[in-house]
Amino acid sequence: MAVIQKFILVLVMLQPDGEFKIKSQLITECPPAETITMLMNAREAQGEFISWDGSCFPLVFKKPGSV
């Protein structure tokens, strides 16, 4: 049975008004953690949000009937 592997990138940002903004995206591979950290810390420093956290997770789907 064949499988399809994808990854989901999830970012959660704490906004200045106390609300949380969630961004998730299905991607073909996880970017380096250092890249995400650098980009998100730069956005935080610009005041776009107060704080953030995130992760990238693998997802595996079974594809029935494949040879």
Rosetta blueprint (number, residue, H / E / L):
1 M L
2 A E
3 V E
4 I E
5 Q E
6 K E
7 F E
8 I E
9 L E
10 V E
11 L E
12 V E
13 M E
14 L E
15 Q L
16 P L
17 D L
18 G L
19 E L
20 F E
21 K E
22 I E
23 K E
24 S E
25 Q E
26 L E
27 I E
28 T L
29 E L
30 C L
31 P L
32 P L
33 A H
34 E H
35 T H
36 I H
37 T H
38 M H
39 L H
40 M H
41 N H
42 A H
43 R H
44 E H
45 A H
46 Q L
47 G L
48 E L
49 F L
50 I L
51 S E
52 W E
53 D E
54 G E
55 S E
56 C E
57 F E
58 P E
59 L E
60 V E
61 F E
62 K E
63 K E
64 P L
65 G L
66 S L
67 V L
